[in-house]
Amino acid sequence: MLKIYLVSRNAYSWLEDYKMVVIAEDEEEAKTIARKTSLDFAHDNNIGVEEVDTSKKQCILTCNTGA
């Protein structure tokens, strides 16, 4: 069964990807998809994964383009 995950990493400079929403079967697959989707995630060994609770209404990601 597919689940929704919020995958994140620390950004070290401007214009880096640091969060994404991923649909995957489990946390490890979510990390793999994130690494295949973004070069910023591909080179980071410290990636956090949080399963999104779909039983309640919520905002899971707000994006800002920066300066």
Backbone as CSV, one residue per row, in Angstrom:
resi,resn,N_x,N_y,N_z,CA_x,CA_y,CA_z,C_x,C_y,C_z
1,MET,0.833,-1.178,0.000,0.000,0.000,0.000,0.886,1.252,0.000
2,LEU,0.535,2.200,-0.809,1.322,3.423,-0.897,0.951,4.383,0.228
3,LYS,1.972,5.093,0.719,1.799,6.070,1.791,2.438,7.385,1.360
4,ILE,2.108,8.437,2.076,2.665,9.759,1.792,3.717,10.075,2.845
5,TYR,4.891,10.557,2.383,5.994,10.883,3.284,6.494,12.295,3.020
6,LEU,6.869,12.984,4.092,7.573,14.258,3.995,9.046,13.939,4.205
7,VAL,9.848,14.164,3.177,11.278,13.843,3.216,12.045,15.163,3.301
8,SER,13.001,15.258,4.223,13.703,16.524,4.420,15.189,16.330,4.673
9,ARG,15.917,17.402,4.444,17.364,17.454,4.687,17.713,18.891,5.043
10,ASN,18.889,19.112,5.601,19.356,20.470,5.876,19.869,21.103,4.595
11,ALA,19.469,22.331,4.352,19.993,23.078,3.200,21.203,23.868,3.676
12,TYR,22.261,23.866,2.900,23.501,24.532,3.289,23.753,25.817,2.514
13,SER,23.002,26.030,1.451,23.140,27.274,0.690,21.826,27.550,-0.051
14,TRP,21.751,28.721,-0.653,20.569,29.103,-1.411,20.330,28.131,-2.562
15,LEU,19.097,28.005,-2.948,18.663,27.243,-4.116,18.806,25.729,-3.985
16,GLU,18.981,25.232,-2.775,19.050,23.787,-2.571,17.667,23.223,-2.252
17,ASP,17.401,22.016,-2.742,16.187,21.304,-2.355,16.362,20.817,-0.916
18,TYR,15.350,21.039,-0.090,15.485,20.579,1.293,14.245,19.854,1.830
19,LYS,13.131,19.913,1.113,11.949,19.141,1.502,11.197,18.715,0.257
20,MET,10.563,17.559,0.332,9.689,17.109,-0.743,8.674,16.131,-0.190
21,VAL,7.549,16.052,-0.855,6.512,15.087,-0.517,6.655,13.922,-1.496
22,VAL,6.720,12.717,-0.954,6.964,11.521,-1.764,5.881,10.488,-1.466
23,ILE,5.411,9.831,-2.491,4.472,8.715,-2.329,5.265,7.436,-2.555
24,ALA,5.276,6.572,-1.538,6.093,5.349,-1.592,5.472,4.279,-0.702
25,GLU,6.029,3.066,-0.786,5.535,1.964,0.040,6.059,2.026,1.467
26,ASP,7.299,2.523,1.653,7.872,2.608,2.996,8.917,3.726,3.041
27,GLU,9.507,3.941,4.228,10.455,5.035,4.422,11.714,4.886,3.568
28,GLU,12.223,3.682,3.445,13.436,3.476,2.645,13.191,3.789,1.173
29,GLU,12.049,3.375,0.672,11.719,3.688,-0.717,11.526,5.192,-0.891
30,ALA,10.973,5.868,0.107,10.816,7.327,0.046,12.182,8.004,-0.067
31,LYS,13.163,7.546,0.704,14.531,8.086,0.608,15.115,7.845,-0.780
32,THR,14.927,6.651,-1.303,15.448,6.305,-2.627,14.841,7.203,-3.700
33,ILE,13.532,7.396,-3.645,12.867,8.263,-4.618,13.391,9.690,-4.495
34,ALA,13.553,10.187,-3.274,14.084,11.540,-3.070,15.475,11.681,-3.671
35,ARG,16.324,10.680,-3.456,17.698,10.728,-3.989,17.714,10.678,-5.512
36,LYS,16.784,9.943,-6.115,16.707,9.866,-7.578,16.101,11.125,-8.185
37,THR,15.310,11.851,-7.398,14.612,13.034,-7.887,15.466,14.294,-7.809
38,SER,16.340,14.380,-6.808,17.090,15.605,-6.549,18.563,15.317,-6.292
39,LEU,19.429,16.025,-6.983,20.873,15.882,-6.733,21.240,16.322,-5.323
40,ASP,20.517,17.293,-4.776,20.792,17.730,-3.407,20.548,16.601,-2.415
41,PHE,19.492,15.834,-2.610,19.211,14.691,-1.742,20.168,13.528,-2.040
42,ALA,20.579,13.402,-3.291,21.432,12.273,-3.689,22.753,12.252,-2.943
43,HIS,23.267,13.409,-2.599,24.593,13.493,-1.970,24.530,13.704,-0.466
44,ASP,23.365,13.543,0.134,23.199,13.776,1.571,22.879,12.465,2.275
45,ASN,23.642,12.132,3.308,23.410,10.906,4.071,22.500,11.129,5.267
46,ASN,22.147,12.380,5.535,21.320,12.704,6.694,19.940,13.178,6.228
47,ILE,19.111,12.241,5.801,17.782,12.546,5.282,16.745,12.057,6.286
48,GLY,15.800,12.932,6.615,14.719,12.562,7.522,13.464,12.210,6.747
49,VAL,12.725,11.238,7.249,11.481,10.814,6.605,10.388,10.746,7.673
50,GLU,9.269,11.389,7.376,8.137,11.400,8.303,6.880,10.997,7.551
51,GLU,6.213,9.961,8.030,4.967,9.538,7.390,3.872,10.559,7.692
52,VAL,3.117,10.921,6.670,2.046,11.896,6.815,0.775,11.179,7.265
53,ASP,0.173,11.707,8.307,-1.082,11.162,8.818,-2.212,11.619,7.897
54,THR,-2.778,10.701,7.143,-3.831,11.056,6.190,-5.230,10.960,6.794
55,SER,-5.311,10.738,8.098,-6.620,10.656,8.743,-7.126,12.018,9.206
56,LYS,-6.313,13.062,9.013,-6.755,14.404,9.402,-6.396,15.412,8.320
57,LYS,-7.152,16.482,8.255,-6.883,17.548,7.298,-5.693,18.349,7.787
58,GLN,-4.760,18.641,6.872,-3.561,19.377,7.261,-2.798,19.867,6.045
59,CYS,-1.979,20.852,6.259,-1.026,21.300,5.240,0.302,20.643,5.577
60,ILE,0.909,19.971,4.618,2.151,19.268,4.918,3.390,19.951,4.331
61,LEU,3.195,20.925,3.445,4.356,21.584,2.873,3.982,22.977,2.384
62,THR,4.764,23.965,2.788,4.634,25.322,2.293,5.959,25.684,1.651
63,CYS,5.957,26.123,0.410,7.200,26.417,-0.313,7.422,27.924,-0.410
64,ASN,8.700,28.304,-0.413,9.097,29.689,-0.550,10.294,29.722,-1.487
65,THR,10.253,30.550,-2.507,11.334,30.579,-3.486,12.591,31.270,-2.972
66,GLY,12.519,31.960,-1.850,13.694,32.612,-1.293,13.971,33.952,-1.932
67,ALA,15.201,34.423,-1.758,15.570,35.764,-2.226,15.705,35.855,-3.715
